[in-house]
Amino acid sequence: MADDDTDGRTCLVLRNDEEQYSIWLADREIPPGWHQESTEGTRQACLNHIDSIWTDMRPLSLRRRMERESRPA
Amino acid sequence: MSTPLTGPASASPTDQRQSLLESLPRAGGRSAQTSDTIPRVPRDRPLPLSSAQQRIWLAESLRPGTTEYVTPVGWELRGPLDVAALRAALAQVVARHEVLRTRYVAVGDEVRQLVLPSDELDFETVDLGELPADARATRLDELVKHLARTPFDLGSRGPLRVRLVRFTAEHHALVLMVHHIAFDGRSIGVMASELGALYSAFAEERADPLPDLPIQYADFAAWQRETHSGPALSGHLRYWRETLAGSTALELATDRPRPAAFDPAGASLPFTVPAEIAEPLIAWGRSRGATPFMVLLAAFQLLLSQHAGRTDITVGTQVTGRDQAEVRDLLGLFANILVLRTDLSGEPTFEEAVDRVRETTLGAYAHQDVPFERLVDELTPARDLSRHPLCQTMFSLHDPDSAAEFSGAGVRATALTTPWHSAKFDLVLRLTQQSDGSLSGVIEYATALFERESMAVLAEHFTTLLGAVGRDTKAVVTGTSLLSQRERGLLEGWNETSVVYPQGEVLHALVARQAARTPATVAVRFEEQHLQYHELDDRAEQLARRLRAAGVGPETVVAVCLHRGLELPVALLAVLKAGGAYLPLDPDYPAQRLGYMLDDSAVPVVLSTAELAATLPPHRAQVLLVDEETATAEAPAQAGATPRVDPLHPAYVIYTSGSTGRPKAVVTTHEGIVNRLRWMQDTYGLTGTDHVLHKTPFSFDVSVWELFWPLTTGATLVVARPDGHRDPEYLARTISRHEITALHFVPSVLREFLTALPPGTPLEPLRLVLCSGEALPDDLATAFHRHPATGRVQLHNLYGPTEASIDVTATACPPGEPVTIGTPIANTRVHVLDRDFAPQPLNVPGQLALAGVQLARGYLGRPALTAERFVPDPDPRHPGRRLYLTGDLARRNPDGTITYLGRSDHQVQLHGHRIELGELETALRGHPLVADAAASVQGDPGQERLTAHLVPADPDAAPDPADLRAWMRRLLPDHMVPSAWATLARLPLTPNGKLDRRLLPLIEPEGRALEFVEPRGEGERTVASAWREVLGVERVGAHDNFFDLGGHSLLASRIALRLRGTTGREVPVRALFDHSTVAELAAALPGYPELSAAVTLPLPGTRRLRR
C-alpha cells in the first residue's frame, strides 16, 4: 500500500478481530477476517483516521487477558 | 524431444518474410520484391566481405580459436548408402559454391575473400558399427560436440568439414561442420536439396542435373557493399536510431551471475503448446489483421516484460535476407537480425499489445535493409562483451516443412537431432507451427546464465499465458496470467512451515530455565571476566527488582545505554524479567539522535552507567545505574512480585531509519523472538561446548540472537570489546582465544575480515558463520570457501527486517551454489507479490511480503505508519492476519528458494546498515546553507559509498564539506554521514517531477584540504602512505581529511590494520573517526599502546618498522 500508484485512488480503513487497522484499495475485494470501518477516502485521509482511532496498539486478545488478570480474584 | 541439428545461427528454413507479413495487405512499407539485380563482379579485383562476414571475421580475430561460429548440421541416412556417390555429391556442392572454397585474408587494413579455383573436401568416415546399438547415439553426440569445439582457421582452410558416421550398412549419420561465415539457416535447405539431386544422379550414374548458379556469394557481398552504403542507407539508419534510442539491455533475472565475457555454452529445452490453445488464438489474430508471428511475439514480449519487471522490451528475430531471386539458391550468410522493440507500458490489454507489436514488426520490416552489423556500429559505440549487442533474446516462428530432408536412390535423409547448442544470445524462443495446429517450441539458452529448470518454468509460463489471453484478449497480462494451478500449489506448499513449539513462552523464562539446568556453566565472558549462569540470573533478578520498583512492568519500554561488556546481557535480561521491553541506546550515537529516541519513545526509565548517563541529553526518564547495583543491594523485596508476561507483550524496541527523516521504533514481541530462537536452535543446534561471539551493536536486531541464543541453550556468550566489531585483527584474535564456534558477519565486514586474514590463522573450533544485513555476493561466498582459514566452516545466509524478529528466511551456502536467501523459517510465510498483492509466478520479480508469528506489533506510537506497512493478508487460509510489506524486491526460484534483488524504494543497505536516504536528506536540508539535497549510494560493488548532492541556498555560498560533515555527525550515526559531497544548481527530476537519483552525477572522492601540505616527519609520512594505498589516491597531504578522500568505516579498519603493522602500536579503528586528518592521526599514534608480539597477526603487504 506504500506504492505511489495508490495516489488518488479510493482507500478503505479495515479492522481485524484483534482491532488492528490497515488500509486497502476500495476496488479490491476485502480480505477474509477484515472488516470495513466507516471511513473511505484518499489514502492520506484513511491514514489520518487510523492515527486518530487506533490509540491502543495492543492486540485485542492481549488487552482482554490483561484486563482479566488485573481484576481482583 | 528433439531439435533439428542446425546450430544457433539458423534462421527459418522457410522464407520468414512470409510468416512476418503473411495475410497482410501489402500497403505501404517495403515492396515484397526488390527489383535490383545483382551483377557479377570480376574475380581479378579484391573481393570484399559482406557486412555480416566482416563482423564474424572481426569477432574471430579478437578471440582466436573461438568456436562460437562453428555450426553443426546433420542428417540421419537410412537405406543402402553409396559412399562414393555421396562423397562425389559433396565435392560437387563445393565445386558449385565458391563460398565453400573461400579463404579470408587480411590485406593491409582490409579483409578480402580469396576464392580458390578448387578445394579438397575435408571428408572422413567414422565406423561405429562395433559399438552396441544403445551406445551409438552417445558416441555420435560426443563426436558432434568434439567437432563443434574444433575451431576453423579461415585464412588457410575451407569452412566445411564432413564426417560420415557408419552404424550399419543401411544406417549412417552425415555430419557437416560449417562455419557461419559461409552458411546460414536457409543454407541447410539449399544444401539438402542439392545433395538430394546430386546423390541420386551420381548413385544412378547420371550426370550433374543442377543448373548453373547465376551469381556467387562474393557477387552478393560486393553488391551489398555498394548498395548498403551512402545515402541509400541513411533513411533506414535514421529510423533505427529513433526507434532504438534509449534502449537498454534486457536484463532477465539469471540463475547465475553473468560472466564478464559472454560464454557460448548452450542447451535447449523443447516444449509443446497444445492445438486447443494455439489454434483459437492464431485465428483470433488473423481476424484482427495480425499474423501468427505478431500474436506469438506479443505474447513472448509480454512474458519477458513480466520476467524482467519492465515494459520496454526488445527482441530480435532472424530474417533470411534473401529477397533477391538470384540469391535464394546460394549457400552463404544472408540472414539478418531485425530488432523488434515494443513499448508495453500503460498496462495494455492483450489486444492492444498485439496492435503495438504489429506496428513494431511492420516498421522493422520496412527498414530491414540495414545489415545488423551496421546498426550495431551506429548505435552501440561502447561494446559490452558480456552480452549480445542490441538484442539479447530472439524469437522466431517457422512453418512445418521438410526442406531440410532429402531422399534418392533408396536413401532417405532426415534431420539429425542433438541436445547441444552453442549460444550467442541469452535465450532464443523458436516456435514451429505443426500441421495438427499445435506449436512445437524450443528454448535455446546460455547455460552460463540459466538453469534448465528456469527455462522449463519460462516455457510453462508462455503456454499458460497463451491460454489466459486466448480466454480473454481484452485482459491486461499480469503475473497471474502466467500462473498455472500446478505452480500455485508449489508456492503454497513452500509456505507450509508450521512447527509446533511450546505455547506461552517468553524470552527470559528460557534463560531462567537454562540457568536452573546449568547454574555453574560460564554464561558470559568479557575479556578477563565472566559470569556463571546462576550469577547472571541472580544479578539480572536483582536489577529486575529495582526496575519493578521503579514501575517497570509489561508494556513498559526501558532504554538501555551501555557499552558492550559484562553488564549488557545482565541489563537486558533484567528489563525482560521486570516484564518490560528494552530499547537500545548506542552510546556512540550523537546526543541529538539519542535525545530524539528518548523523547519519541517517552521511556520512563533509562538503565545506564554513571559515566554514560552523564553524556545523555536532557530527558524526563528516571535513571537507574547498573554500576550502583551492588551498593543498593537492599533492593526492595516487596517489589519482587513476578509479573505474568504474555507472549504478545513487547520484548525489545529498536529504532530504524525513517524515510521522512524521523527514525521509527519497531515493537517486537516475545512470541516472535522466541519462535526465531527455537527455529535457530532446531537448525544449527548449539550445545554447552559452543561459544558465540556477540559483536553486533545492540541497536541492531542481529545482536538479539547473538545474546540470547547461547543464553537459552547453555552455550557461552563471548562479548566483544566495544569497537571490536569492525576490527578484523581483533576479531581473528578473539575467535582464536575464546574458541568461538559461531558468529555473525555483515557481508561487507566479512569481506574485510577475509582480506585481512592470513591463510594460516588458527580459527579451529569455528564451525558456523551466519551472514545477514545486506546481500551476500556470490564472489564473497566463494572467497570464504576458498580461504584456508574458513574453508571448512559452514556459511549460512539469512534474511529479515527488524519488523519480523530478525530473520524470516535462511539457507546454507555450500561451495559452488549461487547464493539465495533461502526459504521461510518455522511458522513464517514469505510471499513475492505484485502491486495488487497477488502472488508472482516463479522467477518473476516482486515485492517480498512476510507473515507469521514473527511479525512485529508495529511502530511505537505510529498507528498510520503501522497500518501502511502491515496490511491485510488476502490469503483466505489466514483470515484476519497481517502481511508486512518489506519494500525488498525478490523472486522465487524454481527450487523454492528466494533470491534477493534489491530495494523497491529509497532505502539502502550499506555495510550492513539500513539507511533511508530520505532521512539523510531531511537532515541535510536542515543545514542553513542547504536549499535541497539528494543522497545516493555510488561506486562499484564492494566500493560503495554514501554520497550527497546539495543545492546551496545561496549559489555564491556553497557549504564547506567539513562543516556539513560536522553537522551530520551531530544528528546522525557515523554510518549515515556521507563521504562524498557535490553541489548542483538543481536536482535531476523524472518526467513526473520526482527526484531521479539515477541521474545524480558520480562524485569522485577528491575533496581535500584547501592547501596541500607535504606530510612532515615519520609519523605523518607513515599515515599518509597507508591512506594512499588503502584509499587509492595519488597524493595525501598533512591536512587532508579521511572522509573527504572517500573514507568510511570499512576503509578505516583497513587503515588501522595497516598502521598497526607499520607502527607496532594498537591503533583502534575508532582512531580514524576521532582523528580524521593525517596530522591529527599522526599526533595520536604515540598514545596507543604497543602491541605485544604474541597477539600480532602478520598481515600480507605490511612491513614492520620496529623490531
Interface residues (C-beta under 8 A of the other chain):
Chain A: M1 A2 D3 D5 V13 L14 N16 D17 E18 Q20 Y21 S22 I23 W24 R28 E29 I30 P31 P32 G33 W34 C46 L47 N48 I50 D51 I53 W54 T55 M57 R58 P59 S61 L62 R65 M66 E69
Chain B: P554 E555 R644 D646 L648 H649 V667 R835 D836 F837 R857 G858 P863 A864 T866 A867 E868 R869 F870 V871 P872 D873 P874 D875 P876 H878 P879 G880 R881 R882 L885 G887 D905
